[in-house]
Amino acid sequence: MKTKTSCAILSLVLAAGLAVYAEDAAASPASGDASGDDALFGEEQVTEASTKAQEPDKAFMKYDATKVGGSITSTLGYSAVYMGGADSIVPDYDYLSPTVMGRVTLTAKPALDFGVNMDFRMSYPYSASSSFLKSANYISTPITTVVTTSGTVTVPSISVWALYSKFSVGDRLYMSFGKQPMAWGVARGFFQPADNIFAESAVDYSDYSAEREGPLAFKAMYSVPKSMTNFYFLAGLPSSAASNPKLEDLRMAAKAEFNAGNTEFAFGAFYGYKDHPRVLAMATTGVGAFNLYGEAIGKYGSERYFLSKSGSVVSGAKESGQVYFSGTAGGYYTADDGDLTILAQYYYNGEGQEGVSAQDAYAYYYLGGNMSEFDNISFATHNVGLLISRAEFLNPDLTVALYAIASLSDLSGFVVPSATWAFTDYFKVKLSATFNFGEEGDQYVLLGPDSTYIAHAGTPTSLFAKEPGVALSLLATLGTGSF
Amino acid sequence: MKRLFVALFAALALSGLAAAPDFKATLKSIDEMGDFNKQDYSATYSIVSEKPGENPSSLEIKIFRRDEHDQIVILIQKPDKQKGQGYLKIDDNVWFYDPESGNYSHSTMKENISNSQAKNSDMKRYTFSEDYDLAATAEGKLGAFATYVLDLKAKNNEVSYQRIKLTVRQDKAVPLKEEDYSVSGKLMRTVYYLPTYISAGGKLIPAKIKIVNEINKGEQSVMAISNVSVERLPDTVFQKAFLERAQ
């Protein structure tokens, strides 16, 4: 939203640039000394604005050439993880996490009512290997069999983050089609239940406002004249259906929003043949220096297994004919100087698991081969999140922050304090620590403090971490920037 | 003789009136002149900001205003990496559009623009005559202009600065310099309205404004205003869809 510098300048523009003055007959100013401020105030100069029709709202909308831009994100991180009870300075395990991601964007607007946006991304290690069938030979004797040989091919790993066109009919109906972000909720924070419906990437807790990948989709927006009432229609095709899309794979939603005072309300509905219908209500408003928001979703039916435990046996069953309510409410505050941000959020998950531990649920899905249906984020019924961030803390180059997420259902969670020093705009160093808390089997304990336990230390002794720990991380931002 | 005394008395009375201008009326006049009322206003703002030890940064924005309904649209044109970002303000509501996510963020006037130094009242047209009391006046000179220096104290906490020292031309109700002070009396910033104007719709718009940060020495911004127009704008400009369409 959004850089601090540009928004500060915008505020100055509005404060100063809103000054205009009546045109009177110019008087002859007296002469004065030319020094300091005086040097700025010489003779008055007045020029006439053009009276030719300019259509100022259209003049800048068409691009003469395609705009090319992008960014590079270059970081190198080192993490050392200490599991609970460790009494040695030597970590239980450690790892490097290099990230070099390049992004190229193309924006073209050859006509007032037509434009194209593209966004391509490539990340280290820049290529991926895929296996393919090289040959298959049928052998009939002595036994009938098919002998196959396969090979591997290395291909560049380039993802199409967005590729869509925008077009309009008149000045009221705006549409877009292609792979594009599908943000239609109002939640600002770690839990975004409305956006989760269409989004194809998870919320990044360390940067909750980061753009989330969207599906192939069609969007339409209609603005009611002389009002702030808008109607939306969205239709998305998930990437899971890309190889063989059918009509029943389409997922559609509609939304209507309007304003009352300083509150914006929205109501929506979602339907997908292979999904569960939902109705939604959203609102954003402000009270004093705080901005508040809420999302409520009613969902008919659920795709998840609801688990129960009898003795040591965990069993699961899907339910039908039930309505599940989920919702989130939160608020955020930004100080006058823009350096302090506080955000707090509560999320109620109506499809949360009750009566079993997160470890029981994880094991059930893992052993049942249903890992794709396990959603650690949506396991608990009651969830909270908190963020406090202070830029220019004691020094213009120092930013300190803390964010925490917890499950109120099993009282587990994690806290991440951090400090970032900016040597320049392109070279920064961040020191952070992730402390998780809870008991064995709890949601935020079993995967380790930074959720890397299974990948680095999970086997052979135990698939899951048994106790809380701490992950210390040092992250260097090396040449990250936009162009 | 009697007529001479009456004429002399009248002249003295009138000269007395002329020597003590009505500064409250001056402030009101400044406020009214800043209101386009039934006209729409469009312009391009080019802003160059300097900070010690850093390269100057440039920002170009388009502004559309309809004062009649307290509506403002701001669209960022440069730098390219921010092109397409926009703000829509209607009454106490502010929407920010991010072209990357295609998302609108709604906030209220009470909240600062996200991650910004923008103050609550910076997005609205504050009025000197309604929000400030005249504490003191003095005469002065600024460059080629004879001036009045008006010391203003805030009447409420809604404004950004509790005290403002406004230097106004004596020949017409036009500010040349504005010094903004904090509650503690510390000079926070100085705004220079240079005497280069664009005439449009019977109004004079300052074509160049310089803003100096008095806290962080060396930081300043210079704004140049161009492409000024008072042409009537379509109602669709002041709707959310315009922010998206303008990208």
Interface residues (C-beta under 8 A of the other chain):
Chain A: M1 K2 T3 K4 T5 S6 C7 A8 I9 L10 S11 L12 V13 L14 A15 A16 G17 L18 A19 V20 Y21 A22 E23 D24 A26 A27 P29 A30 S31 G32 D33 A34 D37 D38 A39 L40 F41 G42 E43 E44 Q45 V46 T47 E48 A49 S50 A53 Q54 E55 P56 D57 A59 F60 M61 K67 G69 S71 T107 K109 G115 N117 K166 S168 D171 R172 Y174 S176 Q180 P181 M182 A183 V186 R188 E211 R212 K219 M221 S223 P225 K226 M228 N230 N259 G261 N262 E264 T284 T285 G286 V287 G288 A289 F290 N291 Y333 T334 A335 D336 D337 G338 T341 D425 S482 F483
Chain B: S29 I30 E32 M33 G34 F36 Y41 S42 A43 Y45 I47 S49 E54 S57 L59 I61 K62 I63 F64 R65 I72 I74 L75 I76 Q77 D80 K81 Q82 K83 G84 Q85 Y87 I90 D91 D92 N93 F96 D98 P99 E100 S101 G102 N103 S105 H106 S107 T108 M109 K110 E111 N112 I113 S114 N115 S116 Q117 A118 K119 N120 D122 M123 R125 Y126 K141 L142 G143 A144 F145 A146 S160 R169 D171 K172 A173 V174 P175 L176 K177 E178 V191 Y192 Y193 L194 P195 T196 Y197 I198 S199 A200 G201 G202 K203 L204 I205 P206 A207 I209 K210 I211 S221 M223 I225 N227 V228 S229 V230 E231 L233 P234 D235 T236 V237 Q239 K240 A241 F242 E244 R245 A246 Q247
